[in-house]
Amino acid sequence: MHVVVNAAMSADGKLSSRRREQLAISGEEDFARVDRLRADSDAVVVGVGTVLADDPSLTVKDETLCERRLERGESAQPARVVVDSRARTPADAAVLDARAATYVCLSEAAPIDSRMDLADHAELVTAGENRVDLLRAFATLQEQGLDRLMVEGGGELIFSLFEAGLVDELSVYVGGKIIGGRDAPTLADGDGFVDEFPLLSLESVKRIDDGALLRWTVDS
């Protein structure tokens, strides 16, 4: 399995404002790059916080890219994965529509009624007692043929993936905007590391729009 974390952040490292509202950090050129990255992935992954804040569809927008996927013998759209320990994903969320297959990763603590509602719209993956065991959940996804995963946030999930040693590559667009705020989400939230920090090797830097795309691989 190959896991790529992709994010856009402000120059001061924020994913959005303290209100957790979606902000435009990059521009059209980077949007097209993200669309290509989605099209090259088997699945696009987000945490439930991103679903609740932004209600994203996580679909490829460029029809030409969808056609190329079909020519490769793949589905027109990559699958979508929501990491949602307590089954808080609304039944009418865009990520559960019929445009692509969706997997929701739950813990055993997820309420039965919520599980039943989600089961009508998605394939459920249960791993972990009180929170999703990412190693087990991703192993199950791999068994389903999802080998190339693109993670789009948010900060809590990204931290947890680094903590579990599941990230292979990190691509970050840094935009020319200051957001500020001690409570604004950052690229990697969670508890934070105090020792044995994950180390990255810088592979490339590219100017895009009014910012820069940085691509790192994760040192093993």
C-alpha positions, 0 to 999 in steps of 0.5 A, a space after each residue: 500500500 502507498 499512502 500520500 497525504 495531500 494538503 493545502 495550508 497557509 504560510 503559517 501552517 493553518 488548514 482553515 480558520 478557527 471557525 473550521 470553515 473551508 477557505 480557498 488557499 490555492 488556485 486553479 492550477 493546484 486544483 487541477 493537480 489535486 484532481 489528477 492526484 485523485 484520479 491516480 488513486 484507488 481511494 480518497 481518504 478523509 476524517 469525519 471532521 472534514 465531512 462535517 465541516 466541508 461536506 466534500 464529494 471527494 470526486 474527480 471533476 475532470 471528465 477526461 480523467 474519469 475516461 482515462 480511469 475507465 480505459 485502464 479498467 478502473 471505475 470512473 471514480 476512485 473510492 472514498 473512505 471516511 475514518 469515523 470512529 463514532 459513526 457521525 457521518 450524516 446519512 445525506 453527506 455528499 461523500 455517501 452519494 452514488 457517484 462512487 463507492 464509499 467505505 466508512 471506517 468505524 470503531 466498535 463504540 459506534 452506535 448500532 442505529 448510526 451503523 445501520 443508517 450508514 450501512 445503506 450507503 457505504 461499506 462499513 469497516 470496523 476496526 478498534 474498540 473506542 477509536 479506529 485502529 488505522 493499521 487494521 482498517 487500512 489492511 482491510 482496505 488493501 484486501 479490497 484492492 485499495 492500494 493507492 490511497 490519497 489522504 486529504 485531511 484533516 489534521 487529526 487524521 493526518 497526525 494519527 496516520 503519521 503516528 501509525 507509520 502509515 504515511 509514505 509521501 507528503 505533498 503540501 501546497 503552501 499558499 500566500 495567506 496568513 490565517 492565524 489563531 491558536 485554535 485553527 487546525 494545522 497540518 498535523 493536530 492530535 497529541 503531537 510528538 515529543 520524541 521519535 519525530 517522523 523525518 521527511 526527505 524533501 524531493 521537490 519544490 515547485 512554484 504553483 499559483 501564488 505559492 509553492 508545492 513541497 513534496 516529501 517522502 517519509 524516511 523509514 
